[in-house]
Amino acid sequence: MLDESEFASVQEIYQARAHEVKLARTSEGRSLTASDSAAIASSVAARYFELTGASGLDTQEILRHGLSRFGPPCPNCGKELRTPRARKCLECCSNNVG
């Protein structure tokens, strides 16, 4: 998981690279290509690796790793809650704990 400043830096890279690709496509009058998508993904993956040391994640997965999207730790087991409004994690709910 990325804290807010880390997540913001990943989003900034994603947005900047996507903007560069969009400008290139517009000036060249072409559609999005696989190499465009790969360029965006590699920039995001490189920043994520700098922050975490982890590699091999899909770009969309990386963009879902901001801590603010999740809730606090589960009061029963300590795992992160799925949403900020949740009261128990999925595992505790399925085991009827608490």
Beta strands, then each sheet from edge to edge (+ up, - down):
end
